């Protein structure tokens, strides 16, 4: 299994021409995902932290181009990363909008963590699940079919939140206070410095 390092992920994000606000969103999603993964270690089976990190940083790898092409960025991101030789990370990225399968019990997967982390971040701000889901519904629910699909995703995400936080030592409402802003600023600076060497 080959998983790109954080520096390699930053290079991929940069070479994809990712818009700055999508970079900021991806870094924040990664922070949430790693907090959850690290807090679950030993309680949720065998999680691969490297896959969580890469999947979270790269979950929107084709989002910028999708704004022009109209493609489904979760699917195209999976294809893109498979083509780069990262099939395990591609599987996580492909499922960040909707999981292939979801079981309310059983072990937590890397895909579930990244999927949930993405649902907690509006732009680069950690938000309550209902606020983020209302934003998604308003922004992307343009047709009755899309609204129906998004409502199914919403129901799954509520169940996913319950599954995760049964195992976590803090409630969903405490997520923001677990992640100081200084760390986010440091991550953004690390990204900026990293792309200078790409």
C-alpha positions as CSV (number, residue, x, y, z in Angstrom):
1,X,0.0,0.0,0.0
2,X,1.4,3.4,-1.0
3,X,0.0,6.5,0.8
4,X,1.2,10.0,-0.1
5,X,2.9,11.9,2.8
6,X,1.5,15.3,3.9
7,X,4.1,17.0,1.8
8,X,3.1,14.9,-1.3
9,X,-0.5,15.7,-0.6
10,X,0.2,19.4,-0.6
11,X,2.1,19.0,-3.9
12,X,-0.9,17.2,-5.4
13,X,-3.3,19.9,-4.2
14,X,-1.0,22.6,-5.6
15,X,-0.5,20.9,-9.0
16,X,-4.3,20.4,-9.3
17,X,-4.7,24.2,-9.2
18,X,-6.9,24.0,-6.1
19,X,-8.5,27.3,-5.1
20,X,-7.2,28.8,-1.9
21,X,-10.6,28.5,-0.1
22,X,-10.8,24.8,-1.0
23,X,-7.2,24.3,0.4
24,X,-8.3,26.0,3.6
25,X,-11.4,23.8,3.8
26,X,-9.4,20.6,3.1
27,X,-6.8,21.5,5.9
28,X,-9.6,22.1,8.4
29,X,-11.3,18.8,7.4
30,X,-8.0,17.0,7.9
31,X,-7.7,18.5,11.4
32,X,-11.1,17.3,12.3
33,X,-10.5,13.8,10.8
34,X,-7.2,13.4,12.6
35,X,-8.6,14.5,15.9
36,X,-11.3,11.8,15.6
37,X,-8.9,9.2,14.4
38,X,-6.4,9.9,17.1
39,X,-9.2,9.9,19.8
40,X,-10.5,6.6,18.5
41,X,-7.2,4.7,18.4
42,X,-7.5,1.5,20.3
43,X,-11.3,1.7,20.4
44,X,-12.3,1.5,16.8
45,X,-10.3,-1.4,15.5
46,X,-7.2,-0.8,13.3
47,X,-7.4,2.7,11.7
48,X,-4.7,3.8,9.3
49,X,-3.9,7.4,10.3
50,X,-1.9,8.0,7.1
51,X,-5.0,7.1,5.0
52,X,-7.1,9.4,7.1
53,X,-4.6,12.2,6.7
54,X,-4.2,11.8,2.9
55,X,-8.0,11.1,2.3
56,X,-8.9,14.3,4.2
57,X,-6.4,16.5,2.6
58,X,-7.2,15.2,-0.9
59,X,-10.9,14.8,-0.6
60,X,-11.6,17.8,-2.8
61,X,-8.7,17.3,-5.2
62,X,-10.9,17.7,-8.3
63,X,-13.3,20.1,-6.8
64,X,-11.8,23.2,-8.4
65,X,-12.0,21.7,-11.9
66,X,-15.5,20.4,-11.2
67,X,-16.7,24.0,-10.8
68,X,-16.1,24.3,-14.6
69,X,-16.8,20.7,-15.8
70,X,-19.8,19.9,-13.6
71,X,-18.3,16.5,-12.8
72,X,-19.0,14.7,-9.5
73,X,-15.8,15.6,-7.7
74,X,-15.9,12.7,-5.3
75,X,-16.0,10.2,-8.1
76,X,-13.5,12.0,-10.3
77,X,-11.2,12.6,-7.3
78,X,-11.2,8.8,-6.7
79,X,-10.3,8.1,-10.4
80,X,-7.6,10.8,-10.3
81,X,-5.9,9.3,-7.2
82,X,-6.2,5.8,-8.4
83,X,-4.4,6.9,-11.6
84,X,-1.7,8.4,-9.4
85,X,-1.2,5.0,-7.7
86,X,-3.1,5.6,-4.5
87,X,-6.1,3.2,-4.6
88,X,-6.7,3.1,-0.8
89,X,-6.8,6.9,-0.6
90,X,-8.9,7.0,-3.7
91,X,-11.5,4.8,-2.1
92,X,-11.7,7.2,0.9
93,X,-12.0,10.2,-1.4
94,X,-14.6,8.6,-3.6
95,X,-16.8,8.1,-0.4
96,X,-16.5,11.5,1.1
97,X,-19.9,12.7,-0.1
98,X,-21.7,9.4,0.3
99,X,-20.4,6.1,1.8
100,X,-20.6,3.0,-0.3
101,X,-22.0,1.2,2.7
102,X,-22.8,2.2,6.2
103,X,-23.3,0.1,9.3
104,X,-24.3,1.9,12.5
105,X,-22.5,-0.7,14.5
106,X,-19.1,-2.4,13.9
107,X,-15.7,-0.9,13.4
108,X,-15.2,2.7,12.2
109,X,-13.5,3.1,8.8
110,X,-11.2,5.7,7.5
111,X,-13.8,6.6,4.9
112,X,-16.4,7.2,7.6
113,X,-14.1,9.5,9.5
114,X,-13.3,11.6,6.4
115,X,-16.9,11.6,5.3
116,X,-18.0,12.9,8.7
117,X,-15.2,15.4,9.1
118,X,-16.2,17.0,5.7
119,X,-19.8,17.3,7.0
120,X,-18.6,19.3,9.9
121,X,-16.7,22.0,8.0
122,X,-18.4,25.0,6.2
123,X,-15.6,26.6,4.1
124,X,-12.9,26.6,6.8
125,X,-15.1,26.8,9.9
126,X,-16.1,23.9,12.1
127,X,-19.9,24.0,12.3
128,X,-22.6,21.9,13.9
129,X,-23.8,19.0,11.7
130,X,-27.3,20.5,11.2
131,X,-25.9,23.9,10.1
132,X,-23.5,22.2,7.6
133,X,-26.3,19.9,6.3
134,X,-28.7,22.8,5.9
135,X,-25.9,24.6,3.9
136,X,-25.4,21.6,1.7
137,X,-29.1,21.3,1.1
138,X,-29.5,24.9,0.2
139,X,-26.4,25.0,-2.1
140,X,-26.8,21.7,-3.9
141,X,-30.4,20.7,-3.5
142,X,-31.5,22.4,-6.8
143,X,-34.0,19.6,-7.9
144,X,-36.4,17.3,-6.0
145,X,-34.1,14.4,-6.9
146,X,-31.1,16.1,-5.5
147,X,-32.9,17.1,-2.3
148,X,-34.1,13.5,-1.8
149,X,-30.5,12.2,-2.2
150,X,-29.2,14.9,0.2
151,X,-31.8,14.0,2.8
152,X,-30.7,10.3,2.6
153,X,-27.1,11.5,3.1
154,X,-28.2,13.7,6.0
155,X,-29.9,10.7,7.8
156,X,-26.8,8.6,7.3
157,X,-24.6,11.3,8.6
158,X,-26.7,11.7,11.8
159,X,-26.3,7.9,12.4
160,X,-22.6,8.2,11.6
161,X,-22.2,11.0,14.2
162,X,-23.9,8.8,16.8
163,X,-21.7,5.9,15.9
164,X,-18.5,7.9,16.2
165,X,-19.3,9.8,19.4
166,X,-20.4,6.7,21.3
167,X,-16.7,6.0,21.2
168,X,-15.2,9.5,21.6
169,X,-14.4,11.1,25.0
170,X,-16.1,14.4,24.0
171,X,-19.5,15.3,22.5
172,X,-20.0,16.6,18.9
173,X,-20.6,20.1,20.3
174,X,-17.0,20.2,21.8
175,X,-15.3,19.5,18.5
176,X,-14.3,23.2,17.9
177,X,-12.7,23.6,21.4
178,X,-10.6,20.5,20.8
179,X,-8.9,22.3,17.8
180,X,-7.3,25.6,18.5
181,X,-7.1,28.1,15.6
182,X,-3.4,28.6,16.0
183,X,-2.9,25.0,14.8
184,X,-5.0,25.7,11.7
185,X,-2.9,28.8,11.0
186,X,0.3,26.7,11.4
187,X,-1.1,24.2,8.9
188,X,-1.9,26.9,6.3
189,X,1.6,28.3,6.7
190,X,3.1,24.8,6.3
191,X,1.1,24.4,3.1
192,X,2.3,27.7,1.8
193,X,5.9,26.8,2.6
194,X,5.5,23.3,1.1
195,X,4.3,24.5,-2.3
196,X,7.4,26.7,-2.7
197,X,9.4,23.4,-2.9
198,X,7.1,21.7,-5.3
